[in-house]
Amino acid sequence: MDRRHALALTGLALTGACRRKPSDTDNASKETPAASKATPREPLEGASLKPVVVDPARVIRTVAGLRPYRPEGFVVRREEAGDKLLIHNFGHGGGGMTLSWGSSLQAVRLAGPVSGLDCAIVGGGVMGLTTARLLQLRGARVTLYTKALPPDTTSNIAGAQWWPFSVCDSRQRTEEFAQQFVEAARLSFEYFQLLVGPRWGVRWLPNYYLSQNPHANGWLSGPGSALHEFQIGFRDFGPGEHVFPMPHVRRFFTMMIEPPVYLATLLSEVQGAGASIAIREVPTRDAMLALPHARIFNCTGLGAGPLTSDASLIPVKGQLSILMPQPGVDYNLIHGDYYMFPRADGIVLGGTYDRGNTDPTPEVEAAQRIVAAHQSFFDRFKLSQEEALRA
């Protein structure tokens, strides 16, 4: 599979000539043919993109969820408790969908050989389901304990762009965690490529990050960064090189995941491979240790707090407004704190990061602010694109 899908944009140069009697001028031009030919103009980036039509009347639903965030980064840890082996896999912040296959593979490796063994997974979101599937592929028998399954999990509310957003606080990132993070990203990036196609709801899209100032390169993104190898087709565009209504644009390609399709397919795979599913909550550590399995995988997201007494685990509320689907919108766009992702089930508009908020109920004021910000932006984008193409 070619990892380097790219969007090819080509320019047309129009030339014309009329036949007449050769002259000295003609002879001179023949001696310097380059001077007589127009240089083809490179198309402006974004010229062919379809602006999103944002209107409150087009909103079909508003949803909110709580990201399980740890400033120190996500936990993948082995713990022996008497005759039980606990494997913890939680706290991925806004990067759960992105990191799921890699982080779960790290967790499964900590369990050692599992062929023929009975294993328990606590948690039915994306982390629990990927852990279950990887265990099955290694010959384990799996029982999934969860209070909810897709489509009723926090994972279903994810925007689901493949890019690890808000995974840790850079000020608290250790070298050990950095290595764990980068490995999980690499493993997951490679695994998701195997799932590209309509069955899993995974596809490649360009991402555009817009800014008033030139983009800075940090630990996470840009040339020389830890994850730059996953920014396929990377390029920065300055004023005059694009049609967007902000001066600086950073583009790269990555995968977009459709949670309703992807999670339903993943659950079907786990069930089809013979997993047992118990719809029940496991609210305490004692209840987890009482499960009749020697190997137990804790993939409970925010629920890991009472199971592990992890005081670092913080809820971060995110809210999305979903517009009616708009065929032809085939790019992700991030401007300031706001982002737009196109999916088959609708145009996802986001832009909240409410740290410490434990209430998953959507807020009317936040919804109005998100829609208004995107409406203002895409109105300006349409005008900017039209003006650039007329010039």
ZIPE-V205818 format. One record per run of one state. SS is the DSSP state (H for helix, E for strand, L for the rest). FROM is the first residue (numbers start at 1). TO is the last residue. If there is no record, write none. Layout:
ss->SS from->FROM to->TO
ss->SS from->FROM to->TO
//
This chain:
ss->L from->1 to->23
ss->H from->24 to->31
ss->L from->32 to->32
ss->H from->33 to->36
ss->L from->37 to->44
ss->E from->45 to->45
ss->L from->46 to->55
ss->H from->56 to->58
ss->E from->59 to->70
ss->L from->71 to->74
ss->E from->75 to->81
ss->L from->82 to->83
ss->E from->84 to->90
ss->L from->91 to->91
ss->E from->92 to->92
ss->L from->93 to->93
ss->E from->94 to->94
ss->L from->95 to->95
ss->H from->96 to->110
ss->L from->111 to->117
ss->E from->118 to->122
ss->L from->123 to->125
ss->H from->126 to->137
ss->L from->138 to->140
ss->E from->141 to->146
ss->L from->147 to->153
ss->H from->154 to->157
ss->L from->158 to->160
ss->E from->161 to->161
ss->L from->162 to->164
ss->E from->165 to->165
ss->L from->166 to->169
ss->H from->170 to->172
ss->L from->173 to->174
ss->H from->175 to->193
ss->L from->194 to->196
ss->E from->197 to->197
ss->L from->198 to->201
ss->E from->202 to->211
ss->L from->212 to->227
ss->H from->228 to->230
ss->L from->231 to->231
ss->E from->232 to->237
ss->L from->238 to->241
ss->E from->242 to->242
ss->L from->243 to->247
ss->E from->248 to->257
ss->L from->258 to->258
ss->H from->259 to->272
ss->L from->273 to->275
ss->E from->276 to->279
ss->L from->280 to->284
ss->H from->285 to->289
ss->L from->290 to->294
ss->E from->295 to->298
ss->L from->299 to->300
ss->H from->301 to->308
ss->L from->309 to->312
ss->E from->313 to->323
ss->L from->324 to->330
ss->E from->331 to->335
ss->L from->336 to->337
ss->E from->338 to->343
ss->L from->344 to->345
ss->E from->346 to->350
ss->L from->351 to->353
ss->E from->354 to->355
ss->L from->356 to->363
ss->H from->364 to->390
ss->L from->391 to->391
//
